[in-house]
Amino acid sequence: MKVLKVLLMSFLLTQFSTLSFAQEIPDYSSTPRSEVPDQFKWKLDHIYKSVDEWKADKTEFAKLIAQIEKDAPSWTTSPAKMLTMLEMVDRLYLKLIHIYAYARRQYDMEMSNSQLSVMKGEAQSLWVDAGTKLTFMNDDILKMDQKTIDSYIKQEPKLETYRFSIEQILRTKAHILPLEQEKLIALTGIFGNNISDAASILNDVDMPSPEITLSDGKKIELNYANFYKYRAAKNPEDRALAVKTFWKNHKKFENTFTVLFDGGMKQHLFNAKARNFGSCLEARLFQDNIDTSVYYQLIKSVKENLNPLHRYIKLKQELLGLPVFKYEDLYASAVKNVDKLYTYDEAKDIVLKSLGILGAEYQEGLNKAFNDGWIDVYPNKDKESGAYSDGVYDIHPYVKMNYDGDFSNVSTLTHELGHALHSYLTAKYQPFVNSNYTTFLAEIASTFNESLLTDYLMKKETDDYLKLFLIDNYLERARQTIYRQTLFAEFELAMHQKVEEGGSLSPDFLNKLYLDLTRKYYGHDKGVTQVDDYIEVEWSKIPHFFMNYYVFQYSTGMIASMALVQNALTKGQPAVDKYLGMLKAGNSDYSIKLLQNAGVDMTQPEPYKAAFERFDTLVTEMENIVKRLKK
């Protein structure tokens, strides 16, 4: 009976092979950067026309910081002097953002280019220089009393712009050190990125890529771009070969990665202890005024709701016709005979239409992104893997893609444009000092777009096979964003706790920890997913662990965005306006409050409950579609 069931599903899904959507997607993954057509590259000349201009601005930066040092002794003696200093520091940091963005964006495109590496290092040194020489500001503000600050703002209304940033400094009083000690801590920034950069270089440049031979006889170099592609291959033998080979290759470098991760966690511990925090988590969340209970609540809620994930995986196993579902099958489309690729032009059209509910202003920003050089589209030789968005306040955001045409890339494009439009709207409505919104909010803007994308395509589509494909892709994204990132969050918490207890990380500790968690989340012992031992080193490829409690915000972001999307779709324009108000607010208030103003309270259980109910409902919808197809 079981064999008959598998054959039936295989037959049903084979019928979908007549709906082939294969497209020709350019492949520049082995092409030197200089040979990639300009139309697919972002325009860094919007920042500087040449390296000479970049160097000239470095000179201007030096002059400006010298003027700041000159004016420092008396800057809090009057409202006028205080305003002059704060505005001058804004100009300094804006110039610094230009200098760093120009160097870093180029380096990320050609990581093997030593000249660009030097430029990036010089830009990082300027950040350290600025941080060191501006330590006096927090110290001087903390010496002022609230009555004086209020009086200054009353006398000079333009200081009102800086009220929230001053308030944020005042609440750090217990964690600010004497001026000379602050300078020493700022100096650690000289080597602050070296550990994470070393891990990135090892992963993306120096580590030799093995070669594999696919089932059709094709030989490929298993670089990250190809690993990302073939872990989702239709042929289970090909994806198993790609995944096993990739991680077994990483296993050879586990000792080096362990040293780097140990150093990264201890760097976080140094900063937490130096500033009198009880833990690394407390230190990190204090910045955004988020209680640590939010972090623990996330892990608790996800672990209590693993059943919807396990139901989804069992359904994937049935759809794929697999006698045993293995970890290397996770990225395969459950609708195994769908061969649908989207050209970049098709992806742009879908993004624009799916986000139409957000109105004309949002659409205007999207059109600028597509037409005005915001996006670097395809992978090229030595380009950094992955995707990101980074805003340059008075220029525009920059979006890095490694587009390969599959649906996940369409979703990633939508995701990164969520970040970009957040930056665009914040820059449009907020002064520079309030433009640096928190990551906690950023991941809401990105996953909000993903949810709208799925909703748009589901409403547009009438074919059950395509609906199945779309739901699978959304649930897969939710798996990666909510479940997988929470697994990472629990792993990261355990790493920090190990070093906080006076211990050091070892390969055995990290491998066992990661393997145990992966098996727990994916139901290894329940017969849901077979997680083989070689997965134990997957942690070595996650750069976000060096970013100090970053990953949990992917999970909380998607959970919050699912609630916000539901509000927008059911309550209409008032809910949309509240959401856009949050994007336009930037960093003008604390993240939790801005989100509450938008209609969601992450200190309460309701958003978590709603997210898992939505996930469970979509699994049920998939099951119902499968039942219809069987008939």
N, C-alpha and C positions, 0 to 999 in steps of 0.2 A: 504493500500500500504506500509506504514511504517513497519507494522508487517511482511508483506511478505518479505520485504528487509532484515530485521533482521534475519528471518528464513533462507533465502537464504545464507546469510553470515555464519550463524551458521553451515549450512549443508556443505558449501564449506570447512570451516576450520576444521570441524569434520573429513573430509577425511584425514587430515594430521595426525590423531591419528594412522594411520598404519605406519607412519614414527617415531616410538618411539625410542629415543636414551638414555633412562634411564640407568644410570650406578650406581654402588655401590660406594659411596664416604664415606671414613672413618669419623666417628663422634667422636671427642675427646673433644667436647665442655664442657662436665661435668667431664672430666678425669683429675686427678692431673698431673701436669707438669712432674713429675718424671716417670710417666707411659706411656708417649707418646714416640713412637719409635724414636731413635736417628736420623734415616735417614730423619726425617721430621723436625729436629731442627737445627737452625744455630749453628755454631761452634765458641763459644766465647773463647775457649782455643787458638784460633789464636791470641788473644790479650794477655791473661794471662793464664797460665796453672792452676793457683789456686788463691784463695783469698789471700794466703800468698804473692804471687808474686805481686798482686794488692797493698797490703799494703806496700811492699818493694818499689814499684814505688812511692807511696805517700811520703815515706821518701826521695827518690831521688828528688822528686819535691820540697820538702822543702829546700834541699841543693842548688838546682839550683836557686830558687828564692832568697835565701840568697846571693848567688854570684852576682846575678843581682843587688840587693840593694847595695852591696859593690862597684860595678863598676859604679853605676848610676851617681855619681857627675861629672865624667869626660868623659862620653861616647861620647859626641859630639865634643870633642876637637881635634880629628884627624880622617881621613878616616878609619884607621885600627881599632881604638877603636869603631867607629860607626858600622863597619861591624861585629866585634866580638859581640857587644851587640845585633844587629838584629838577628844574627844567633843563639845566646843563647836564645833569646825570642822565636824564632821558635821552638827550642828544648823543651822549657818549655810548649808551647801550644800544641805541638804534644803529649807530655807526658800527658798533661791534657785531651786531647781528648781520649787517651787510658783509662785513669782512669774513666772518665765519661761514655764513651761508654760501658765499661764492666759492670759498676754498673747499668746504665739505661736500657740496653738491658735485663738484668736479671730481673730487677724490672717489666718491661713491660710484662714479661711472667708470673709473680706471684705477682700481685699487693697487695695481702693480706699478703705477707710475710714481717714481720716487720724488719727482719735483712736486707733484700734487700732494704727496704725503708730507713733504716739508712745509708746504703752504698751510696744510691743515694743522700741523704742529705749531706753526707760528701763530695761527689764529687762536688755537687753544691757549697758548701762552699769554695772549692779550687778555683772554677771559680771566686768567689767573692774576695778571697784573692789575686788572680793574678790580677784581674781588679783594685783592690785598690792600690796594690803596683807598678803597671806599669803605673799609671796615669802620672807619671813624663815624660814619653816618648813623648806624644803628646805636652805637655807643652814645652819641650826642643826643639822639632822640630819646633814649631811655633815661637820660639825665633831666629831661624836661618833664614837667607835671602836666596833667590833663587840662588844668585851668589855663596854663600858658598856651597850650596848643589850641584850645578852643578860642582864646583871645586872638591869636594870630590869624586863625581862619576867619574870624569875624572882621578883622581889620583888612585882610587881603582875601577876598572871596575866591580868587583863583586857586587858593590852597585847598579849597573844598575837593578838588579833583584828587588830591593825595590823601584824603582823610582815611579811606579804607586801608591803604598801604601802610599808613602810620599806625593805625589800629593793629594791624597784623604784627608790626614790629613790637608794639607795647605788650602784646600777649606772649611774646617770646622771652620776656624779661628773665624768667628763671633759667633760661637755657642760653643766654648770651654771656660770653666770657669777657674778662678784662681785655682792653684793646690790643695789647701786645700778643695775648694768646689767640685772639681772633685773627690777627695777622698771620700767625704761625699755621693755624688751621687753613686759612685761605691759601697759603703757599703749597699745601698738599695737592692743590689742584694742578700743579705742574706735572705730576705723574698720575693724576686721578683717573684718567681714561686708559692708561697703559695696559691694565689687566684685561679689560673688556676688548680693547683694540687687538691685543695679542690673540685672544680667543677667536675674534672675528677673522683675523688674517690667517690663522691656522685652519679655520673652517672653510673659508671662501677662496683662499689663494694658495697657501703652502701645502696643504694636505693633498697628496697625489690622488687623482680620481681613478678608480679601477675601471677596467673595461669589462663589459658583459656582452654575451651573445643571446639575442632574443629568440623566441620560438620560431620566427620566420628566417633566422640565419643572420639578421642584421646585427652588426657590432656597433655598440655605442659607448662613448665615454660617460661614465656615471658621475657627472658633475651635479651640483645641486639642482640646476634647472631640469636636467633629465631625470633625476631622482623624483622630483616633484611631479613630473609628467608621468613617469612609468609606474609610480606607486598606485596610480589610478587606472592602469592598463586594463583592458577588457579581459585579456588572457590571464587567468590566475597564476600560471607558472611564471609569466613575465613580471607581474607585480611582486610575487614572492621572491624572485631572483633579485629584483632591484632593491627591495627593502632589506633583505638579508645581507646582500653584498655591501650595501651602503653602511649599515650599522656595524657589521663585522670589520669593515675598514676603520670606522671610528674607534672600535675597541682597541686597536693598536696604539691609540694616542690617549687612552683613558688616564694614564698617570699625569701627563702634561695638563690635560683638562682639569683634573682634580686639583692640582696645584693652583691653577688659575681661579677656579671656583672658590677654593679655600681662601685665597687672597682677596677675592671680591667680597665674600661674606665678612671677612675680618676688617676690611675697609669700612663696610657699613657699621660694624660693631664699634670701631674706633670713633666714628662720627657720633654715634648714639651716646657712647659713654662720655666723650669729651663735652657733650652738651647736656649731661645730667639727665638722660632719659633712662627709663627702666628696661627698655628693650629696643631692638631695631624697628620692630613694628610700630611701637608707640612713637618713636622718633619720626618715622616716615608719615604716619597718618596725622600727626600733630600739624604738619605743614598745611593740610587742608581742613583742619578742625573736624576731623572724622574720628569718632570713637572706635577703639579697637574691636568693640563688640560687633560692628558691621562686618569685619573680616571673618570673625569666628562664626557669625550667623550665616554667612555665605557658605562656608565649608560644611557646617551642620545641615543646612537646608538641602544642599546638593547631595550629600551622602544619604540623606533620608529619602531622596527622590531619584534613586538610581533605577528603579523599576521601569519608568518610561523609556529610559535609554536602552535597557536590556530588551524591552519589547521591540523597540526599533531595530536593534541589531538582529534579533531572531527573525524579524520580517525581512531584513536585508539578506540574511542567510537563505531564506526560502526563495526570495526573488532571484538570487544569484545561482540557485541550484547547487549549493555547496553542502556536502555531507558534514563538514566541520567548518565553522567560521573562525578564521584566524586573524590576528591583529593586523597582518599585512593586507587583509581584505577591507579594512575600514574605509579606505579612500576610493574604492571602486563604486561606481554608480550602481544603485540597486536595480535600476532598469538597464540591465547589462547590454542590451542591443541598441541602445541609443547612442548614436554617433553624431552628436550635435556640437559644432564649433561655431563661434560667432566672430565675424570679422570685427575689427576695431570700430569701423563705421556703424555696424549693426549695434554694437555695444553702446555707443554714444546715443543712438536713437532710443534704445530701450531705457537708458538712464534718464534721459530728458523726459520721456513720457511717464515713467514710473514715479517720478518725483514732482509731477505736475500739481499735486494737491498742495504743495508748499508755496505756490504762487509765483507771480511775475518777477519779483525781486530775486528769488532763489534761482529761477530759470535764467535770469540775466547773468548771475554769477557762474552757473554751469556753462553757459555759452562762452563766457570769457575763458573759463578753464580749458575748454576744448579748442578754442580758436586763437588764444593769445599766448601760447607757449608756456603753459603751466605744467604740462604733463610730459614725462619721459616714458615712452610707451613700452618698447621691447627690450629683452635682455641683450647684452652684447658681451664680448670677451672681457673678463675681469670686472664686470659690473657687479656691485653688491647684490646679493640675493634678496628676495622679499619685496615688500612694498611699504611706502610711508607717505605721509603728507607733512610738510613743514612750512609754516607761514612766515613771510617776511613782511612785517607790519605795513610799511609804506610802499611796498612793491606789489606783491601778490603771493599766494601760497605756491609751493612747488610740490608736485605729486610724482613719486617714483613708482613705476610699475615694472613688472617683468611679464608682459602680456603674452599668453600663448593660445588664447582663443576658447578655452573651455569655459563652462558656465561659472565655475568658481572664480575665474578671472573677471567675468562681468560683475559678479558680486563684490569682488575685491575693489574693482574700479568704483563701484557705487559707495563702498565703505570708505575708501580714501577721499572721495569727493565730499563725503559727510564731514570729514575733518577739515578739508579745504574750505568748504562753504562756511563752516563754523568760524574759521580764521578770517575769512572775507567779511562776514557780517560783523564780527567783533571789531575788526579794524575800522569798519565803516561807521560804527556807532559809539565806540569807546576811545578814550584817550589812550596813548601808548602805555601808561602806567597800569591800566586795567585790562590790557589786551592779552595777557598771558594766562588764559583759562587753564584750569586744572585738567589733568589726565582723567580724573574721575568723571568729569563732564564730557570730555572729548570722545570717550568710547561710547557714549550715548548717541552723540550726533552721527557716528559712523554706522552703528548697528540699527539705528532708526531707519536709515536709508535702505539697508538690506531687507528689513521687514516690509517696507513699502514696495521694494522691487518684487518680492515674492507675491505680495497681495495683488499687485498690478498684473503680473503674468498669470496668476491663478484665475483671476476674473476674466482675462482675455482668452484663455485657453478652454476649448470644449472637448478636446480629445483626452480620454482617460489615461492613455499611455504617457502623454506629455504632462498631464497633471501629476501623475505618479513620479515622473522625473523631477518636476519642480518641487514637490513636497520633499522628496528625498534630498534634494540639494539644500533646501532650507533647513531641514532637520540636521543634515550633516554640518552645516555652518553653525547651527545652535549647539550641536555636539562639541564642535571644536571651540566655540566661544564660551559656552557655559560650563560644560562638563570637563573638557580637557584643560581649560585655563584654571578651573578650580582645583583640578588635580595638581597642576603646576603650583598653584598658590599654597596648597598643603605641603608639597615637596619643598618649596622655598621657605616656608615657615619652619619646617624641621631642620633645614640646613642652618638657618640663623640661630635656632635654639641650640643646636650642637655647638656652635662656636661661642654662644653666650654662656654656655655651661663650662667653658674652658677647654673644649675639645677641638680637634682638627678634623677636617674632612678627609676621607680616604676613599679609594675606588670601591672597596668592599661595602662601605657604608652607603655611598651614593647609589651604587648599582642595586643593592638589596632594597633600599628605600624606594627607589623609583620603580623597580619591578613589582614590589609588594603593592604599592599604590595603584599601579596600572592594572594589576590583576584584580584588585578590589573594585575599582571603578568599572571595569569592563566585564566583570562577572566570570573570571577564569574558573574559580572553584564551583560555580553554578552551572558550568557547561555552556555559558553564553558565548564567550570569546576565548580562544586558545592564545595565550600570551607566552610566546617562547622566550627562553633565557636571553637571546641576543638583543631583545628590546631594552635590556637593562641600561644601555649607554645612551639612550635617546636624549637624556638630559643634557648631554654635551653639546647639542646643536641649538639650545635655546638661549639666545643672546639676552633676552629680557631679564634673566635672573641677575644680571649685573646692574640692572636698573632699579634695584632696591624696591621690592614690593610693587611692581608695576602690573603684573599679569592679572591680579584679582579684579582690576578695573575693567578688563575685557568682560568678565562675567557679570559684575554688577551693572556695567554699561548696557549689556544686551537685555538683562532682566528689566532694568528701568525703561529701556527703549520699547520693549514689547508692551509695557503698560501705556507709554506715551502714544504709540501708534494706535493702540486700541481706542484711546481717548480721541485721537484725531479722526479716526474713521467713523466713530459712533456719535461724537459730539460736534463735529464739523468745525467751522471757522474759528469759534472762540478757543477751542483746544489747540488748533494749529497756531493761532496767534500767541497763545501762552508758550508753546514750544519754541517758536521763532524768537520770542522775547528772551528766553533762556540763552539762545545762541547769540543774540545781540548784546547780552549783558556781560559777556566775557568773564572777567575776574573782578567784577564790581562788588561781589559779596561772596560769602562762603558757599561752597559747592552744594552742600545739603540743603541750604535755604533756597538757592536758585532753582534746584530741582523740585523742591516743594512748591515754589511759585509756579512751576510748569505743570504741576498736578500729580507728582509722585513723591512719596516719602519712604526713603530706603531704610529708615530706622524702624519701620513697621513691617510685619510679615506679609502684608497684602501683595506687594509686587512679586515676591518670591513665589507665593502661592499661585498667582496669575500666570507666571511664566511656565511653571511646570504643568499647569492645567492646559495651557496653550500647546505645549510640546506633546502632551498626552493626547489631546484632541486631534492633532495632526497625524499622529501614529494611527489612531483609530480611523481617520479618513483614508489613510493609505491602505489599511486593512480592508476597508469597505470597497475601495476601488479594485483591489485584488480579487475580492469575492465577485464583483461584477464581471471582471474579465474572465474568471473561471467559468462563468455561465455562458 
